[in-house]
Amino acid sequence: MVSFGGVWRMFQVFIKEFPELEKPLALTFFFLPSLFFWGSGILKDSITFSALGYFVYSFYFVFIKPEKVFKKF
């Protein structure tokens, strides 16, 4: 669940910026990484991708659109 949380947060950021690309972004965020995950080493990709998602989400809401900075940081 932690792994999916990071991906979901990053998806939310990209949907806020590009609402017209919701369907293509869903394909790239949710379906392609799982294809590569099952074809490569176990767990390292999901942890890295999740951490990237949490980082992008925090960066967006702290530096680009500041909302509840201390909570998001």
Secondary structure, 3 states (H helix, E strand, C coil): CHHHHHHHHHHHHHHHHCHHHHHHHHHHHHHHHHHHHHHCCCCHHHHHHHHHHHHHHHHHHHHHCCCCHHHHC
